[in-house]
Amino acid sequence: QKIRMMSGFTLRQKLSRYILENRDDSLEFKLTYNREELADYLGSTRPSVSRELSKMQEEGLISIERSKIKILDLEELKNYS
């Protein structure tokens, strides 16, 4: 799974795929990684992951509350994965 995540995708694509693969039926999930660990898992840096998550939240794709991510626009998020 990690190898697939690391392959030639943009950070947004990697994050979208990660979020979609880990969601539950209520379109939310609790992050099991902190931002540093998530960045390492995705082959990126913590500032880049934080910046991209913030952009995705500003665009109304997701909502982040501490370590809980809720999908607000499932169809648009699927377009990136």
C-alpha positions in Angstrom: 0.0 0.0 0.0 2.8 2.4 0.8 4.6 1.7 -2.5 1.4 2.6 -4.3 1.1 5.8 -2.3 4.7 6.8 -3.1 4.4 6.3 -6.9 4.2 9.3 -9.2 1.2 11.2 -7.9 0.8 14.7 -6.7 0.6 15.3 -2.9 -3.1 16.1 -3.3 -3.7 12.9 -5.1 -1.8 11.0 -2.4 -3.8 12.7 0.4 -7.1 12.2 -1.4 -6.4 8.5 -1.9 -5.3 8.1 1.8 -8.4 9.8 3.0 -10.7 7.8 0.8 -9.1 4.5 1.7 -9.4 5.2 5.5 -12.9 6.7 5.7 -15.8 4.9 7.4 -19.4 4.9 6.3 -20.0 8.3 7.9 -17.3 9.8 5.6 -14.9 10.5 8.4 -12.0 8.9 10.2 -9.4 9.5 12.9 -5.9 10.0 11.8 -3.6 7.3 13.2 -0.5 9.3 12.2 0.6 12.7 13.4 1.5 15.1 10.5 5.1 14.2 10.5 4.4 10.5 10.3 1.7 11.1 7.6 4.2 13.1 5.6 6.8 10.3 5.9 4.2 7.8 4.8 3.3 9.9 1.8 6.9 10.6 0.9 6.6 14.4 1.6 7.4 16.9 4.3 5.3 17.9 7.2 4.9 21.6 6.1 3.8 20.4 2.6 1.2 18.0 4.0 -0.1 20.6 6.5 -0.4 23.2 3.7 -2.2 20.9 1.3 -4.6 19.7 4.1 -5.3 23.4 4.8 -6.0 24.1 1.1 -8.3 21.1 0.9 -10.2 22.4 3.9 -10.4 26.0 2.5 -11.8 24.5 -0.7 -14.5 22.7 1.2 -13.3 19.2 0.4 -12.7 18.2 4.0 -13.1 19.4 7.5 -10.3 18.8 10.0 -10.8 18.9 13.8 -7.7 17.8 15.7 -7.0 14.3 14.3 -10.5 13.8 12.9 -11.0 14.3 9.1 -14.5 14.5 7.7 -15.2 14.4 3.9 -17.4 17.2 2.8 -17.3 16.7 -0.9 -16.9 13.0 -1.7 -17.2 13.3 -5.5 -14.7 16.1 -5.8 -12.2 14.2 -3.6 -12.6 11.1 -5.8 -11.6 13.3 -8.8 -8.2 13.7 -7.2 -7.6 10.1 -6.3 
